[in-house]
């Protein structure tokens, strides 16, 4: 361990503890065959995998090959330097969340959800909003003190802002699964800018975005209040909304947007 390290040091585990073995997958624009395998090994070696082995290769249409490569790396992980966004609010049960909303707001909390842009993948937003939920947890529709408006897929940003104003939304949840060319980042920035323009700062709904390719540390950069990554459960989202709107007292949200 070097003097600069700040925490436990770990190495990847493959066959035996600390052997440094890792597996990665990628696609190269090379026709499937021996030349393609050699190109994959060259790439893996230049990335620090040595020895490297192509354990799987498969043609992906004309002129493309998908690879799975297995090999050893010498890189170490200093756990003391790992930066993550820790949950800074208590995780509530549905009963606790309902009670907090009823006592704190004295009305139901309105949540508007959608997939924006050309994104047609509703699995993520449905997992959070629909009553059937995700990972054994009921979705936000199950919460008596939450009024959920699920707009579905391919909702434009102007439509989302207009509907949020009409519904007097306290919170807006946006799911983004399509990530080609950073579409999820661009759509989120467009969305947050539109809400800043349409609402006075004190009346803007709580903006939440989620998806498998988001970095939870990007909330300030994207102009939203919270970013949720893959594996997020309905209870985590509900608890965050209670924390923002009730515990922290985000007064004024849910009012109509300015003309």
C-alpha positions in Angstrom: 0.0 0.0 0.0 1.4 3.4 -1.0 1.6 6.4 1.3 -1.0 8.1 -0.8 -3.6 5.4 -0.3 -6.5 6.2 2.0 -8.3 3.0 2.4 -8.3 -0.8 1.9 -6.8 -1.9 -1.4 -8.5 -4.6 -3.4 -7.8 -6.5 -6.7 -10.3 -8.1 -9.1 -11.3 -11.7 -8.4 -11.6 -14.3 -11.1 -10.5 -17.8 -10.3 -8.7 -17.2 -7.0 -8.7 -14.3 -4.6 -6.6 -11.4 -5.8 -5.6 -12.9 -9.1 -6.6 -9.7 -11.0 -8.7 -11.5 -13.6 -11.4 -9.5 -15.3 -13.9 -10.0 -18.2 -15.1 -7.4 -20.6 -17.2 -7.2 -23.7 -17.1 -4.9 -26.8 -17.7 -4.7 -30.5 -15.2 -4.0 -33.3 -16.1 -3.0 -36.9 -14.2 -6.0 -38.2 -15.5 -9.0 -40.1 -15.8 -12.1 -37.8 -12.7 -14.3 -38.1 -9.1 -14.7 -37.0 -8.2 -11.1 -37.9 -11.0 -9.9 -35.7 -9.9 -12.1 -32.8 -6.4 -10.7 -33.2 -7.7 -7.2 -33.2 -9.6 -7.8 -30.0 -6.5 -9.2 -28.3 -4.5 -6.2 -29.4 -7.1 -3.9 -27.9 -7.3 -5.8 -24.7 -3.5 -5.9 -24.3 -3.2 -2.2 -24.9 -5.8 -1.7 -22.1 -3.6 -3.5 -19.7 -5.0 -7.1 -19.9 -2.1 -9.6 -20.0 -2.4 -12.3 -20.7 -5.7 -11.8 -22.5 -8.0 -14.5 -24.1 -10.9 -14.2 -26.5 -13.4 -16.5 -24.8 -16.3 -15.6 -27.1 -16.7 -13.9 -30.5 -19.9 -13.6 -32.6 -20.7 -11.8 -35.9 -22.9 -8.8 -35.4 -24.1 -8.2 -38.9 -21.8 -7.6 -41.9 -18.5 -6.2 -40.9 -18.9 -6.3 -37.1 -17.9 -8.7 -34.4 -18.8 -8.9 -30.7 -16.2 -10.2 -28.2 -15.9 -11.3 -24.7 -12.3 -11.2 -23.5 -10.9 -12.6 -20.3 -7.5 -11.7 -18.8 -5.4 -10.4 -16.0 -4.9 -6.7 -15.0 -2.5 -5.2 -12.5 -4.7 -2.3 -11.5 -5.7 -1.9 -7.9 -8.7 -0.3 -6.3 -8.3 2.1 -3.4 -11.6 1.9 -1.6 -10.8 5.0 0.4 -10.8 7.1 -2.9 -14.1 5.7 -4.2 -16.7 8.5 -4.5 -20.4 7.6 -4.4 -23.7 9.4 -3.6 -24.9 8.0 -0.3 -28.6 8.2 0.6 -29.0 11.2 2.9 -32.5 10.6 3.9 -34.3 7.8 5.8 -35.9 4.9 3.9 -39.6 4.9 4.7 -42.2 2.2 4.5 -45.4 3.1 2.5 -47.2 3.6 5.8 -44.6 6.0 7.1 -44.5 7.9 3.8 -48.3 8.3 3.8 -48.3 9.5 7.3 -45.6 12.0 6.7 -47.4 13.4 3.6 -50.7 13.6 5.4 -49.3 15.4 8.4 -46.8 17.6 6.5 -48.8 18.7 3.4 -52.4 18.1 4.6 -53.1 17.1 1.0 -52.1 14.4 -1.5 -48.7 14.8 -3.1 -48.9 14.9 -7.0 -46.3 13.1 -9.0 -46.1 13.3 -12.8 -43.9 10.8 -14.6 -42.8 10.2 -18.2 -40.2 9.1 -20.7 -39.2 12.1 -22.7 -38.0 12.6 -26.3 -38.0 9.6 -28.5 -37.5 7.2 -25.6 -40.2 4.5 -25.8 -38.9 2.3 -23.0 -41.4 2.6 -20.2 -40.1 -0.3 -18.1 -38.2 2.0 -15.8 -40.9 4.5 -15.1 -43.5 1.8 -14.8 -41.4 0.0 -12.3 -41.4 3.1 -10.0 -45.0 4.3 -10.7 -47.2 1.3 -11.4 -48.8 -0.4 -8.4 -47.1 -3.7 -9.2 -43.8 -2.0 -8.6 -40.3 -3.6 -8.7 -38.1 -5.9 -6.7 -40.9 -6.9 -4.4 -42.0 -3.3 -3.6 -45.2 -1.7 -4.6 -45.0 1.3 -6.9 -46.0 4.9 -6.0 -49.6 4.2 -7.2 -49.9 2.0 -4.1 -49.3 5.0 -1.7 -52.6 6.5 -0.7 -51.3 10.0 -0.2 -49.6 10.1 -3.6 -51.5 11.0 -6.7 -49.6 9.6 -9.7 -50.0 10.8 -13.3 -48.1 8.5 -15.7 -47.8 10.1 -19.1 -46.0 7.1 -20.7 -43.5 7.3 -23.5 -42.2 9.7 -26.1 -43.5 12.8 -24.3 -42.0 16.1 -25.5 -40.5 18.5 -23.0 -43.2 21.2 -23.7 -45.9 18.6 -23.2 -44.3 17.6 -19.9 -44.1 21.1 -18.6 -47.7 21.9 -19.7 -49.1 18.8 -18.1 -47.1 19.3 -14.9 -48.6 22.8 -14.6 -52.1 21.5 -15.3 -51.8 18.8 -12.7 -50.1 21.1 -10.1 -47.3 18.6 -9.9 -45.2 18.6 -6.7 -42.6 16.3 -8.4 -41.7 15.3 -11.9 -40.1 11.9 -12.5 -38.4 11.3 -15.9 -36.9 8.0 -17.0 -34.3 7.8 -19.8 -33.1 4.4 -21.2 -32.0 5.4 -24.7 -28.4 6.7 -24.3 -27.0 6.8 -27.8 -25.0 9.9 -28.4 -25.7 11.0 -24.8 -29.4 11.4 -25.6 -30.3 10.9 -22.0 -28.0 13.8 -20.9 -29.2 16.2 -23.6 -32.9 15.4 -23.0 -32.5 16.0 -19.2 -30.7 19.3 -19.7 -33.5 20.4 -22.0 -36.1 19.4 -19.5 -34.5 21.1 -16.5 -34.0 24.3 -18.5 -37.6 24.3 -19.6 -38.9 24.0 -16.0 -36.5 26.8 -14.9 -38.0 29.0 -17.6 -41.6 28.1 -17.0 -41.6 28.3 -13.2 -40.4 30.8 -10.5 -37.6 29.1 -8.6 -39.6 28.7 -5.4 -42.5 27.0 -7.3 -40.6 24.6 -9.5 -41.5 21.0 -8.9 -38.9 18.6 -7.6 -37.2 17.2 -10.7 -36.0 13.6 -10.6 -34.4 11.6 -13.4 -33.4 8.0 -13.6 -31.9 5.4 -15.9 -29.2 2.7 -16.2 -26.6 5.0 -17.7 -26.9 8.0 -15.4 -24.2 8.9 -12.8 -25.8 9.8 -9.5 -23.3 12.6 -9.0 -24.6 14.5 -12.1 -27.6 16.1 -10.5 -26.1 19.6 -10.3 -24.7 19.3 -13.8 -28.0 18.2 -15.2 -30.0 20.8 -13.3 -32.2 18.3 -11.4 -32.8 17.6 -7.7 -31.8 13.9 -7.8 -30.5 11.3 -10.2 -31.3 7.7 -9.6 -29.3 4.9 -11.3 -30.1 1.3 -12.0 -31.6 -0.8 -9.2 -33.5 2.0 -7.6 -36.7 0.9 -5.9 -40.0 2.7 -5.5 -39.5 3.1 -1.7 -36.2 5.0 -2.4 -38.0 7.4 -4.7 -41.0 7.9 -2.4 -38.7 8.5 0.6 -36.8 11.1 -1.3 -39.9 12.9 -2.3 -41.1 13.0 1.3 -37.7 14.2 2.4 -37.7 17.1 -0.2 -41.3 18.1 0.0 -42.2 17.5 3.6 -39.1 17.2 5.8 -37.2 20.1 4.0 -40.4 22.0 3.4 -40.1 22.8 -0.3 -43.0 25.4 0.1 -44.7 26.6 -3.0 -44.2 23.6 -5.3 -47.2 22.4 -7.1 -48.4 25.9 -8.0 -49.1 26.8 -11.6 -46.2 27.7 -13.9 -45.9 31.3 -14.9 -47.4 32.3 -18.2 
